[in-house]
Amino acid sequence: MSLPNMSFPRRFAAGALVISVAWAALPAQAAAPAASAPAAAASAPPTGPGYLPSGPTAALLRTVTPPNLDARSWLALDLTSNQILAQFNSHHEEAPASLTKLMTAYLTFKAIHDGVIKRDQMVHESTKAWRTGGSRMFIDPLVPVSVNDLLLGMIVQSGNDAAMTLAQTVAGSEATFVSMMNNQARQWDLKDTHFADPTGLPAPGHYSSAHDLAVIATHIIRDFPGDFARYFAVKEFTYNHITQPNRVTLLFTDPTVDGMKTGYTESAGYCMITTALRKTPAGPRRVLTVVMGTPTEHARVSESAELLNWAYQNFDDVHLLQANKPLVEVPVWKGAASKVALGSLRDVTVSVPRGDASRIKTTIERNDPLVAPLSAGQRVGTLQVSLSGKPLAQFPLVALQPVREAGFFKRMWDALRLAIK
């Protein structure tokens, strides 16, 4: 039996539907995946300054009274959650004194990592480095010294002669090294910072802030954890028959403190960056503090200790996501797999005032519909976090595995379902 003839409009409509479905089932243009490329970077381990001042800061400051310190500027940062817990004048430009040496250390670690210099490389101190004033490692310019010993002399003994020698070894000249310091500061968007020397000795146009110095310290801890552990927890160092103790005296009195650096000049006052790693019921937790412009050496120590203890005693960390562990599975259209697991490429933690952990709520926002192909690490949603009903923070959710495009007929079928939906 022959089928009845379709009228031209009906045949045209049916043909148009098939063409449109087939067109929708075609692979996406090559430019489409590129749009999602930065999403993976958004879920990479946080290392830049954008992760330091996070949304919860204002809410936290309203509910927890910060300590009353004599420092001109200060900051307390939970490095496990990447949240600033409290701050005072943290963007105020200050003379950083020997806290400058953290950037000198970072660029030296990077040069070692990149193979520009070697840790056991022997170098000679220049006349300019030998004449550098202030605190010293007491290098003998006639005797070669290793890069390793120079790092110990700069970090433990705060030797300006060591810092200058490292700068010249890494870059060939002090001027070139200072340019590298400022280029790195620009890459990290450190708006309150400009360097004029690698030592921290007073110089026109040499300044930084508690916030920016916290960024530099954070990069050392995260980018070069082995070097951080190797140098910053050393309590004393002997060179040229002269033993000098680490000026971070909390290393001797608080077993959880494992760095970082002190500084002093008349204009800077007494400054110190301190970090501690303590065990908590929620797991290991690292806090970093910066105090700048305290009136006495005793004050920088006592106020650093007070800030550390305040941070641990008044806040709890709540772990929301474990790196690479699925949070939820969601549907995928036009894919070889019908579902994809969403999660984070890093651990996600928030800090809340002690006792408020039960008030944390999370919701998932997805970029629906999710259409294949999807790459691993591609951002496809957001985890919204609220505290007592008020927005607290948000974190990217990514596809934890790739989903390749399905065959032609599966894509055509899903395209039709999407069109009806």
TORROLUM-836290 format. One record per residue (C-alpha): z, y, x; residue in one letter. Coordinates in nm, 4 decimals, decimal comma. Example, Ala and Ser with C-alpha at 12.3 -4.5 7.8 and 13.67 -1.06 7.14 Angstrom:
BEGIN
ATOM / c3 / c2 / c1 / residuo
ATOM / 0,7800 / -0,4500 / 1,2300 / A
ATOM / 0,7140 / -0,1060 / 1,3670 / S
This chain:
BEGIN
ATOM / c3 / c2 / c1 / residuo
ATOM / 0,0000 / 0,0000 / 0,0000 / M
ATOM / -0,0992 / 0,3304 / 0,1382 / S
ATOM / 0,1541 / 0,6072 / 0,1715 / L
ATOM / 0,1039 / 0,9168 / -0,0431 / P
ATOM / -0,0573 / 1,2060 / 0,1348 / N
ATOM / 0,1740 / 1,4829 / 0,2554 / M
ATOM / 0,0827 / 1,8363 / 0,1685 / S
ATOM / -0,0083 / 2,0543 / 0,4677 / F
ATOM / 0,3149 / 2,2625 / 0,4576 / P
ATOM / 0,5331 / 1,9507 / 0,4518 / R
ATOM / 0,3345 / 1,7891 / 0,7341 / R
ATOM / 0,3551 / 2,1130 / 0,9325 / F
ATOM / 0,7322 / 2,1365 / 0,8793 / A
ATOM / 0,7851 / 1,7762 / 0,9812 / A
ATOM / 0,5764 / 1,8252 / 1,2924 / G
ATOM / 0,7610 / 2,1436 / 1,3759 / A
ATOM / 1,0944 / 1,9596 / 1,3447 / L
ATOM / 0,9805 / 1,6870 / 1,5847 / V
ATOM / 0,8522 / 1,9457 / 1,8323 / I
ATOM / 1,1712 / 2,1502 / 1,8138 / S
ATOM / 1,3889 / 1,8427 / 1,8583 / V
ATOM / 1,1783 / 1,7231 / 2,1483 / A
ATOM / 1,1915 / 2,0705 / 2,3045 / W
ATOM / 1,5699 / 2,0756 / 2,2715 / A
ATOM / 1,5824 / 1,7336 / 2,4331 / A
ATOM / 1,3960 / 1,8517 / 2,7414 / L
ATOM / 1,6008 / 1,9000 / 3,0627 / P
ATOM / 1,7659 / 2,2389 / 3,0973 / A
ATOM / 1,5920 / 2,4865 / 3,3250 / Q
ATOM / 1,6846 / 2,4724 / 3,6892 / A
ATOM / 1,8608 / 2,8063 / 3,6653 / A
ATOM / 2,1165 / 2,6814 / 3,4117 / A
ATOM / 2,3385 / 2,4708 / 3,6412 / P
ATOM / 2,3568 / 2,7584 / 3,8875 / A
ATOM / 2,5439 / 2,9659 / 3,6322 / A
ATOM / 2,8324 / 2,7201 / 3,6445 / S
ATOM / 2,8485 / 2,6980 / 4,0230 / A
ATOM / 3,1278 / 2,9549 / 4,0670 / P
ATOM / 3,3435 / 2,7563 / 3,8252 / A
ATOM / 3,4300 / 2,5021 / 4,0903 / A
ATOM / 3,5442 / 2,7804 / 4,3169 / A
ATOM / 3,7642 / 2,9119 / 4,0381 / A
ATOM / 3,9544 / 2,5824 / 4,0449 / S
ATOM / 3,9823 / 2,5617 / 4,4221 / A
ATOM / 4,3262 / 2,5874 / 4,5839 / P
ATOM / 4,4498 / 2,9430 / 4,5517 / P
ATOM / 4,4499 / 3,1325 / 4,8753 / T
ATOM / 4,3408 / 3,4841 / 4,7984 / G
ATOM / 4,5273 / 3,7930 / 4,6850 / P
ATOM / 4,4059 / 3,7575 / 4,3283 / G
ATOM / 4,6445 / 3,4693 / 4,2800 / Y
ATOM / 4,9538 / 3,6616 / 4,3875 / L
ATOM / 5,0109 / 3,9117 / 4,1077 / P
ATOM / 4,9761 / 3,6948 / 3,7952 / S
ATOM / 5,0238 / 3,7673 / 3,4263 / G
ATOM / 5,3803 / 3,6365 / 3,3955 / P
ATOM / 5,5159 / 3,8958 / 3,6372 / T
ATOM / 5,5901 / 4,1702 / 3,3834 / A
ATOM / 5,7493 / 3,9307 / 3,1355 / A
ATOM / 5,9642 / 3,7783 / 3,4060 / L
ATOM / 6,0879 / 4,1166 / 3,5261 / L
ATOM / 6,1926 / 4,2100 / 3,1733 / R
ATOM / 6,4148 / 3,9054 / 3,1339 / T
ATOM / 6,5670 / 3,8587 / 3,4812 / V
ATOM / 6,7454 / 4,1383 / 3,6644 / T
ATOM / 6,6191 / 4,1581 / 4,0247 / P
ATOM / 6,8574 / 4,2131 / 4,3150 / P
ATOM / 6,9441 / 4,5638 / 4,4321 / N
ATOM / 6,8222 / 4,5913 / 4,7909 / L
ATOM / 6,8190 / 4,8676 / 5,0533 / D
ATOM / 6,4673 / 4,7811 / 5,1720 / A
ATOM / 6,2002 / 5,0467 / 5,1158 / R
ATOM / 5,9719 / 4,7793 / 4,9730 / S
ATOM / 6,0098 / 4,4087 / 4,9039 / W
ATOM / 5,8599 / 4,1117 / 4,7254 / L
ATOM / 5,9609 / 3,7610 / 4,6187 / A
ATOM / 5,6755 / 3,5132 / 4,5707 / L
ATOM / 5,6891 / 3,1568 / 4,4413 / D
ATOM / 5,4183 / 2,9866 / 4,6437 / L
ATOM / 5,4312 / 2,6690 / 4,4342 / T
ATOM / 5,3303 / 2,8545 / 4,1179 / S
ATOM / 5,1580 / 3,1481 / 4,2940 / N
ATOM / 5,3623 / 3,3965 / 4,0933 / Q
ATOM / 5,5325 / 3,7107 / 4,2104 / I
ATOM / 5,8842 / 3,6831 / 4,0726 / L
ATOM / 5,9931 / 4,0362 / 4,1577 / A
ATOM / 5,8727 / 4,3282 / 4,3642 / Q
ATOM / 5,9589 / 4,6841 / 4,4543 / F
ATOM / 5,7042 / 4,9281 / 4,6009 / N
ATOM / 5,5091 / 4,6209 / 4,7123 / S
ATOM / 5,1822 / 4,8158 / 4,7441 / H
ATOM / 5,3376 / 5,1068 / 4,9326 / H
ATOM / 5,1783 / 5,1547 / 5,2740 / E
ATOM / 5,4338 / 5,0919 / 5,5496 / E
ATOM / 5,4305 / 5,0541 / 5,9263 / A
ATOM / 5,4244 / 4,6732 / 5,9610 / P
ATOM / 5,5589 / 4,6549 / 6,3187 / A
ATOM / 5,5379 / 4,2980 / 6,4543 / S
ATOM / 5,4561 / 4,1550 / 6,1109 / L
ATOM / 5,1067 / 4,2547 / 6,2280 / T
ATOM / 5,1166 / 3,9474 / 6,4507 / K
ATOM / 5,0670 / 3,7260 / 6,1453 / L
ATOM / 4,7046 / 3,8406 / 6,1278 / M
ATOM / 4,6719 / 3,7925 / 6,5042 / T
ATOM / 4,8071 / 3,4392 / 6,4615 / A
ATOM / 4,5723 / 3,3656 / 6,1708 / Y
ATOM / 4,2612 / 3,4694 / 6,3628 / L
ATOM / 4,3767 / 3,2684 / 6,6644 / T
ATOM / 4,4293 / 2,9579 / 6,4499 / F
ATOM / 4,0846 / 3,0118 / 6,3020 / K
ATOM / 3,9299 / 3,0463 / 6,6486 / A
ATOM / 4,0909 / 2,7171 / 6,7527 / I
ATOM / 3,9732 / 2,5479 / 6,4336 / H
ATOM / 3,6184 / 2,6783 / 6,4824 / D
ATOM / 3,6086 / 2,5671 / 6,8463 / G
ATOM / 3,5832 / 2,9214 / 6,9851 / V
ATOM / 3,8902 / 2,8614 / 7,2023 / I
ATOM / 4,1069 / 2,5590 / 7,2778 / K
ATOM / 4,4807 / 2,5168 / 7,2441 / R
ATOM / 4,5139 / 2,3932 / 7,6024 / D
ATOM / 4,2765 / 2,6566 / 7,7416 / Q
ATOM / 4,4233 / 2,8428 / 8,0406 / M
ATOM / 4,3704 / 3,2192 / 8,0556 / V
ATOM / 4,4844 / 3,5103 / 8,2716 / H
ATOM / 4,6668 / 3,8109 / 8,1364 / E
ATOM / 4,4767 / 4,1352 / 8,1748 / S
ATOM / 4,6242 / 4,4467 / 8,3280 / T
ATOM / 4,6191 / 4,6136 / 7,9850 / K
ATOM / 4,8106 / 4,3256 / 7,8286 / A
ATOM / 5,0619 / 4,3280 / 8,1147 / W
ATOM / 5,1259 / 4,6983 / 8,0589 / R
ATOM / 5,1792 / 4,6599 / 7,6840 / T
ATOM / 5,5273 / 4,7819 / 7,5949 / G
ATOM / 5,7881 / 4,6571 / 7,3522 / G
ATOM / 5,9052 / 4,2966 / 7,3193 / S
ATOM / 5,7589 / 4,0665 / 7,5823 / R
ATOM / 5,6946 / 3,7054 / 7,6688 / M
ATOM / 5,7060 / 3,8051 / 8,0379 / F
ATOM / 5,3728 / 3,6591 / 8,1437 / I
ATOM / 5,3015 / 3,6609 / 8,5158 / D
ATOM / 4,9499 / 3,8069 / 8,5477 / P
ATOM / 4,8962 / 3,6006 / 8,8615 / L
ATOM / 4,9661 / 3,2708 / 8,6845 / V
ATOM / 4,7335 / 3,1334 / 8,4133 / P
ATOM / 4,8922 / 3,0659 / 8,0752 / V
ATOM / 4,7797 / 2,8321 / 7,7955 / S
ATOM / 4,6775 / 2,9476 / 7,4494 / V
ATOM / 4,9500 / 2,7198 / 7,3131 / N
ATOM / 5,2190 / 2,8980 / 7,5158 / D
ATOM / 5,0768 / 3,2348 / 7,4162 / L
ATOM / 5,1115 / 3,1411 / 7,0485 / L
ATOM / 5,4723 / 3,0367 / 7,1051 / L
ATOM / 5,5364 / 3,3543 / 7,3007 / G
ATOM / 5,3902 / 3,5697 / 7,0246 / M
ATOM / 5,5426 / 3,3912 / 6,7237 / I
ATOM / 5,8838 / 3,2868 / 6,8575 / V
ATOM / 5,9471 / 3,5639 / 7,1113 / Q
ATOM / 5,7326 / 3,8310 / 6,9377 / S
ATOM / 5,5708 / 3,9071 / 7,2734 / G
ATOM / 5,3313 / 4,1998 / 7,2623 / N
ATOM / 5,1853 / 4,0875 / 7,5941 / D
ATOM / 5,1098 / 3,7490 / 7,4350 / A
ATOM / 4,9497 / 3,9081 / 7,1277 / A
ATOM / 4,7264 / 4,1296 / 7,3400 / M
ATOM / 4,6226 / 3,8389 / 7,5637 / T
ATOM / 4,5367 / 3,6249 / 7,2594 / L
ATOM / 4,3313 / 3,9063 / 7,1096 / A
ATOM / 4,1307 / 3,9468 / 7,4291 / Q
ATOM / 4,0871 / 3,5690 / 7,4605 / T
ATOM / 3,9605 / 3,5272 / 7,1039 / V
ATOM / 3,7346 / 3,8317 / 7,0854 / A
ATOM / 3,6705 / 3,9435 / 7,4432 / G
ATOM / 3,8333 / 4,2816 / 7,3891 / S
ATOM / 4,1104 / 4,4412 / 7,1894 / E
ATOM / 3,8656 / 4,6661 / 7,0039 / A
ATOM / 3,6531 / 4,3734 / 6,8888 / T
ATOM / 3,9620 / 4,1812 / 6,7798 / F
ATOM / 4,0928 / 4,4770 / 6,5778 / V
ATOM / 3,7545 / 4,4916 / 6,4059 / S
ATOM / 3,7938 / 4,1225 / 6,3221 / M
ATOM / 4,1398 / 4,1919 / 6,1797 / M
ATOM / 4,0079 / 4,4616 / 5,9493 / N
ATOM / 3,7062 / 4,2529 / 5,8470 / N
ATOM / 3,9391 / 3,9707 / 5,7477 / Q
ATOM / 4,1582 / 4,2143 / 5,5547 / A
ATOM / 3,8505 / 4,3329 / 5,3629 / R
ATOM / 3,7471 / 3,9749 / 5,2854 / Q
ATOM / 4,0896 / 3,9208 / 5,1287 / W
ATOM / 4,0676 / 4,2548 / 4,9466 / D
ATOM / 4,3801 / 4,3898 / 5,1143 / L
ATOM / 4,3577 / 4,7460 / 4,9881 / K
ATOM / 4,6876 / 4,8617 / 5,1439 / D
ATOM / 4,6086 / 4,7488 / 5,4982 / T
ATOM / 4,4380 / 4,8849 / 5,8070 / H
ATOM / 4,4977 / 4,7624 / 6,1609 / F
ATOM / 4,4744 / 4,9621 / 6,4832 / A
ATOM / 4,6092 / 4,7022 / 6,7282 / D
ATOM / 4,6997 / 4,3310 / 6,7388 / P
ATOM / 5,0682 / 4,3870 / 6,8248 / T
ATOM / 5,2149 / 4,6177 / 6,5623 / G
ATOM / 5,3120 / 4,8889 / 6,8064 / L
ATOM / 5,2938 / 5,2298 / 6,6322 / P
ATOM / 4,9434 / 5,3742 / 6,6152 / A
ATOM / 4,7640 / 5,6205 / 6,3882 / P
ATOM / 4,6024 / 5,4466 / 6,0933 / G
ATOM / 4,8049 / 5,1261 / 6,1361 / H
ATOM / 4,9665 / 5,0241 / 5,8081 / Y
ATOM / 5,0122 / 4,7447 / 5,5560 / S
ATOM / 5,2230 / 4,6613 / 5,2505 / S
ATOM / 5,4651 / 4,3925 / 5,1365 / A
ATOM / 5,1976 / 4,2582 / 4,9023 / H
ATOM / 4,9232 / 4,2410 / 5,1656 / D
ATOM / 5,1522 / 4,0855 / 5,4258 / L
ATOM / 5,2483 / 3,8205 / 5,1699 / A
ATOM / 4,8776 / 3,7426 / 5,1318 / V
ATOM / 4,8353 / 3,7004 / 5,5084 / I
ATOM / 5,1444 / 3,4801 / 5,5312 / A
ATOM / 5,0200 / 3,2717 / 5,2384 / T
ATOM / 4,6850 / 3,2158 / 5,4107 / H
ATOM / 4,8576 / 3,0883 / 5,7233 / I
ATOM / 5,0711 / 2,8434 / 5,5255 / I
ATOM / 4,7819 / 2,7158 / 5,3140 / R
ATOM / 4,4832 / 2,7366 / 5,5487 / D
ATOM / 4,6583 / 2,6095 / 5,8633 / F
ATOM / 4,9607 / 2,4043 / 5,7494 / P
ATOM / 4,9704 / 2,2102 / 6,0761 / G
ATOM / 4,9832 / 2,5267 / 6,2857 / D
ATOM / 5,2412 / 2,6791 / 6,0531 / F
ATOM / 5,4705 / 2,3771 / 6,1002 / A
ATOM / 5,4010 / 2,3613 / 6,4731 / R
ATOM / 5,4928 / 2,7194 / 6,5635 / Y
ATOM / 5,6891 / 2,9062 / 6,2993 / F
ATOM / 5,9917 / 2,6772 / 6,2758 / A
ATOM / 6,0533 / 2,6754 / 6,6549 / V
ATOM / 6,4015 / 2,8203 / 6,7147 / K
ATOM / 6,3645 / 2,9162 / 7,0797 / E
ATOM / 6,1051 / 2,9127 / 7,3555 / F
ATOM / 6,1381 / 2,9219 / 7,7323 / T
ATOM / 5,8652 / 3,0724 / 7,9447 / Y
ATOM / 5,8744 / 3,1920 / 8,3043 / N
ATOM / 6,2365 / 3,0669 / 8,3179 / H
ATOM / 6,3347 / 3,3052 / 8,0394 / I
ATOM / 6,4622 / 3,1618 / 7,7095 / T
ATOM / 6,4393 / 3,3766 / 7,3967 / Q
ATOM / 6,5516 / 3,2792 / 7,0441 / P
ATOM / 6,3418 / 3,3172 / 6,7343 / N
ATOM / 6,4292 / 3,6465 / 6,5679 / R
ATOM / 6,4092 / 3,4856 / 6,2219 / V
ATOM / 6,7809 / 3,4071 / 6,2399 / T
ATOM / 6,7813 / 3,2340 / 5,8995 / L
ATOM / 6,6206 / 2,9422 / 6,0840 / L
ATOM / 6,9631 / 2,8826 / 6,2382 / F
ATOM / 7,1715 / 2,9224 / 5,9232 / T
ATOM / 6,9554 / 2,7871 / 5,6370 / D
ATOM / 6,8023 / 2,4414 / 5,6951 / P
ATOM / 6,5415 / 2,5007 / 5,4227 / T
ATOM / 6,3933 / 2,8019 / 5,6029 / V
ATOM / 6,0919 / 2,7131 / 5,8220 / D
ATOM / 5,9461 / 3,0571 / 5,9137 / G
ATOM / 5,8064 / 3,3253 / 5,9425 / M
ATOM / 5,8263 / 3,6618 / 6,1304 / K
ATOM / 6,0303 / 3,9731 / 6,2012 / T
ATOM / 5,9378 / 4,3242 / 6,3055 / G
ATOM / 6,0991 / 4,6482 / 6,4124 / Y
ATOM / 5,9963 / 4,9937 / 6,5210 / T
ATOM / 6,1708 / 5,3216 / 6,4564 / E
ATOM / 5,9155 / 5,4177 / 6,1918 / S
ATOM / 5,8990 / 5,0723 / 6,0319 / A
ATOM / 6,2699 / 5,0000 / 6,0253 / G
ATOM / 6,3792 / 4,6363 / 6,0230 / Y
ATOM / 6,1331 / 4,4012 / 5,8512 / C
ATOM / 6,1189 / 4,0285 / 5,7892 / M
ATOM / 5,9016 / 3,7735 / 5,6132 / I
ATOM / 6,0843 / 3,4514 / 5,5326 / T
ATOM / 5,9782 / 3,1287 / 5,3649 / T
ATOM / 6,1803 / 2,8285 / 5,2560 / A
ATOM / 6,0977 / 2,4881 / 5,1092 / L
ATOM / 6,3729 / 2,3442 / 4,8902 / R
ATOM / 6,4032 / 2,0319 / 4,6811 / K
ATOM / 6,4418 / 2,0981 / 4,3091 / T
ATOM / 6,4599 / 1,8689 / 4,0022 / P
ATOM / 6,0922 / 1,9510 / 3,9398 / A
ATOM / 5,9937 / 1,8684 / 4,2994 / G
ATOM / 5,9542 / 2,0586 / 4,6284 / P
ATOM / 5,9314 / 2,4331 / 4,5785 / R
ATOM / 5,8292 / 2,6970 / 4,8338 / R
ATOM / 5,9346 / 3,0620 / 4,8072 / V
ATOM / 5,8258 / 3,3467 / 5,0349 / L
ATOM / 6,0005 / 3,6842 / 5,0645 / T
ATOM / 5,9036 / 4,0110 / 5,2324 / V
ATOM / 6,1490 / 4,2907 / 5,3089 / V
ATOM / 6,0304 / 4,6095 / 5,4802 / M
ATOM / 6,2164 / 4,9160 / 5,5991 / G
ATOM / 6,5743 / 4,7906 / 5,5904 / T
ATOM / 6,8218 / 5,0159 / 5,7772 / P
ATOM / 6,9730 / 4,7502 / 6,0070 / T
ATOM / 6,8929 / 4,4119 / 6,1576 / E
ATOM / 7,1799 / 4,2609 / 5,9579 / H
ATOM / 7,0365 / 4,4046 / 5,6347 / A
ATOM / 6,6943 / 4,2442 / 5,6795 / R
ATOM / 6,8626 / 3,9050 / 5,7224 / V
ATOM / 7,1120 / 3,9378 / 5,4364 / S
ATOM / 6,8538 / 4,0821 / 5,1966 / E
ATOM / 6,6002 / 3,8116 / 5,2806 / S
ATOM / 6,8654 / 3,5465 / 5,2133 / A
ATOM / 6,9640 / 3,7207 / 4,8886 / E
ATOM / 6,6031 / 3,7311 / 4,7691 / L
ATOM / 6,5452 / 3,3643 / 4,8511 / L
ATOM / 6,8607 / 3,2506 / 4,6731 / N
ATOM / 6,7892 / 3,4766 / 4,3753 / W
ATOM / 6,4424 / 3,3248 / 4,3346 / A
ATOM / 6,5706 / 2,9678 / 4,3454 / Y
ATOM / 6,8732 / 3,0325 / 4,1231 / Q
ATOM / 6,7028 / 3,2331 / 3,8475 / N
ATOM / 6,3686 / 3,0570 / 3,8008 / F
ATOM / 6,2434 / 2,7057 / 3,7363 / D
ATOM / 5,8970 / 2,5706 / 3,8071 / D
ATOM / 5,7203 / 2,3884 / 3,5245 / V
ATOM / 5,4365 / 2,1585 / 3,6321 / H
ATOM / 5,1557 / 2,1657 / 3,3765 / L
ATOM / 4,8687 / 1,9829 / 3,5452 / L
ATOM / 4,8435 / 1,7358 / 3,8297 / Q
ATOM / 4,5387 / 1,7710 / 4,0517 / A
ATOM / 4,2468 / 1,5480 / 3,9437 / N
ATOM / 4,4527 / 1,3871 / 3,6639 / K
ATOM / 4,2826 / 1,3933 / 3,3191 / P
ATOM / 4,4471 / 1,6175 / 3,0621 / L
ATOM / 4,2125 / 1,5329 / 2,7749 / V
ATOM / 3,8774 / 1,3613 / 2,7075 / E
ATOM / 3,6192 / 1,5551 / 2,5082 / V
ATOM / 3,2718 / 1,4803 / 2,3687 / P
ATOM / 2,9562 / 1,5502 / 2,5685 / V
ATOM / 2,6136 / 1,6001 / 2,4124 / W
ATOM / 2,2841 / 1,4737 / 2,5592 / K
ATOM / 2,4730 / 1,2889 / 2,8323 / G
ATOM / 2,4597 / 0,9384 / 2,9741 / A
ATOM / 2,8348 / 0,9293 / 2,8970 / A
ATOM / 2,9636 / 1,0349 / 2,5563 / S
ATOM / 3,2910 / 1,1824 / 2,6887 / K
ATOM / 3,4203 / 1,3626 / 2,9943 / V
ATOM / 3,7750 / 1,4051 / 3,1256 / A
ATOM / 3,9000 / 1,7607 / 3,1673 / L
ATOM / 4,1666 / 1,8673 / 3,4133 / G
ATOM / 4,2215 / 2,0742 / 3,7275 / S
ATOM / 4,1239 / 2,0288 / 4,0911 / L
ATOM / 4,4685 / 2,1533 / 4,1934 / R
ATOM / 4,8242 / 2,1256 / 4,0719 / D
ATOM / 4,9029 / 2,3880 / 3,8089 / V
ATOM / 5,2585 / 2,5212 / 3,7912 / T
ATOM / 5,4248 / 2,8208 / 3,6273 / V
ATOM / 5,7600 / 2,9778 / 3,7089 / S
ATOM / 5,9834 / 3,0738 / 3,4170 / V
ATOM / 6,3355 / 3,2122 / 3,3888 / P
ATOM / 6,5915 / 2,9354 / 3,4142 / R
ATOM / 6,6430 / 2,7693 / 3,0760 / G
ATOM / 6,3057 / 2,8766 / 2,9326 / D
ATOM / 6,1047 / 2,5667 / 3,0253 / A
ATOM / 6,1309 / 2,4231 / 2,6730 / S
ATOM / 5,9692 / 2,7379 / 2,5330 / R
ATOM / 5,6450 / 2,6822 / 2,7222 / I
ATOM / 5,3471 / 2,5943 / 2,5017 / K
ATOM / 4,9914 / 2,5125 / 2,6082 / T
ATOM / 4,6616 / 2,5176 / 2,4188 / T
ATOM / 4,3133 / 2,4169 / 2,5288 / I
ATOM / 4,0079 / 2,6346 / 2,4759 / E
ATOM / 3,6746 / 2,4581 / 2,5359 / R
ATOM / 3,3279 / 2,5993 / 2,5922 / N
ATOM / 3,1852 / 2,3858 / 2,3107 / D
ATOM / 2,9418 / 2,2315 / 2,2754 / P
ATOM / 2,9483 / 2,0655 / 2,6187 / L
ATOM / 2,5916 / 1,9669 / 2,7019 / V
ATOM / 2,4892 / 1,7465 / 2,9944 / A
ATOM / 2,4261 / 1,7653 / 3,2802 / P
ATOM / 2,7790 / 1,8509 / 3,3943 / L
ATOM / 2,8866 / 1,8575 / 3,7565 / S
ATOM / 3,2299 / 1,7580 / 3,8828 / A
ATOM / 3,4404 / 2,0719 / 3,9135 / G
ATOM / 3,2310 / 2,2699 / 3,6640 / Q
ATOM / 3,4494 / 2,4978 / 3,4520 / R
ATOM / 3,4240 / 2,4008 / 3,0853 / V
ATOM / 3,7424 / 2,5405 / 2,9342 / G
ATOM / 4,0736 / 2,7176 / 2,9773 / T
ATOM / 4,4359 / 2,6118 / 2,9527 / L
ATOM / 4,6247 / 2,8916 / 2,7791 / Q
ATOM / 4,9987 / 2,9072 / 2,8485 / V
ATOM / 5,2485 / 3,0971 / 2,6340 / S
ATOM / 5,6229 / 3,1562 / 2,6569 / L
ATOM / 5,8068 / 3,2031 / 2,3265 / S
ATOM / 5,4739 / 3,2748 / 2,1607 / G
ATOM / 5,3674 / 3,5416 / 2,4096 / K
ATOM / 5,0720 / 3,4903 / 2,6493 / P
ATOM / 5,1969 / 3,3957 / 2,9931 / L
ATOM / 4,9048 / 3,2688 / 3,2015 / A
ATOM / 4,5702 / 3,0926 / 3,1865 / Q
ATOM / 4,4113 / 2,8348 / 3,4131 / F
ATOM / 4,0554 / 2,6975 / 3,4338 / P
ATOM / 3,9832 / 2,3471 / 3,3074 / L
ATOM / 3,6975 / 2,1624 / 3,4751 / V
ATOM / 3,5022 / 1,8416 / 3,4337 / A
ATOM / 3,6667 / 1,5863 / 3,6598 / L
ATOM / 3,3524 / 1,3723 / 3,6933 / Q
ATOM / 2,9805 / 1,4419 / 3,6702 / P
ATOM / 2,7874 / 1,3558 / 3,3551 / V
ATOM / 2,4176 / 1,3047 / 3,4104 / R
ATOM / 2,1577 / 1,3787 / 3,1502 / E
ATOM / 2,0742 / 1,1005 / 2,9034 / A
ATOM / 1,7281 / 0,9611 / 2,8394 / G
ATOM / 1,4733 / 1,1320 / 2,6200 / F
ATOM / 1,5604 / 0,9647 / 2,2882 / F
ATOM / 1,9376 / 1,0147 / 2,3297 / K
ATOM / 1,8758 / 1,3832 / 2,4067 / R
ATOM / 1,6462 / 1,4094 / 2,1039 / M
ATOM / 1,9026 / 1,2444 / 1,8757 / W
ATOM / 2,1874 / 1,4671 / 2,0004 / D
ATOM / 1,9700 / 1,7744 / 1,9645 / A
ATOM / 1,9084 / 1,6847 / 1,5999 / L
ATOM / 2,2813 / 1,6274 / 1,5411 / R
ATOM / 2,3613 / 1,9615 / 1,7019 / L
ATOM / 2,1020 / 2,1365 / 1,4878 / A
ATOM / 2,2534 / 1,9876 / 1,1696 / I
ATOM / 2,6071 / 2,0614 / 1,2890 / K
